[in-house]
Amino acid sequence: MYSDLLTQANLLDHDVWTNSDAWTSALEYQARKRNMSSKDSRTLGAIFCIGSVVLVLGIVYLVTKHKK
């Protein structure tokens, strides 16, 4: 998670790390990054749930049609 930050840490001045604005912006950036990934996971979860329901209904339909 912090690998990109650690690879560029030697490029920053020590004064930047002591500045509270730098920490605030870094935390806000990570929060935005997490929110985007949680939206993607929710979308994939919804697609999976809908697909599962359709699959179960299709199997039930085929089984009842086959018995007649």
ChimeraX attribute file (.defattr): number of C-alpha atoms within 10 A of each C-alpha:
attribute: neighborCount
match mode: 1-to-1
recipient: residues
	/A:1	6
	/A:2	7
	/A:3	8
	/A:4	8
	/A:5	10
	/A:6	10
	/A:7	9
	/A:8	9
	/A:9	12
	/A:10	9
	/A:11	8
	/A:12	9
	/A:13	9
	/A:14	10
	/A:15	8
	/A:16	11
	/A:17	12
	/A:18	10
	/A:19	10
	/A:20	10
	/A:21	11
	/A:22	13
	/A:23	13
	/A:24	10
	/A:25	11
	/A:26	12
	/A:27	12
	/A:28	12
	/A:29	12
	/A:30	12
	/A:31	11
	/A:32	11
	/A:33	11
	/A:34	11
	/A:35	12
	/A:36	10
	/A:37	11
	/A:38	12
	/A:39	11
	/A:40	11
	/A:41	12
	/A:42	11
	/A:43	12
	/A:44	12
	/A:45	12
	/A:46	12
	/A:47	11
	/A:48	12
	/A:49	12
	/A:50	11
	/A:51	12
	/A:52	12
	/A:53	11
	/A:54	12
	/A:55	12
	/A:56	11
	/A:57	12
	/A:58	12
	/A:59	12
	/A:60	12
	/A:61	11
	/A:62	11
	/A:63	11
	/A:64	10
	/A:65	9
	/A:66	8
	/A:67	6
	/A:68	5
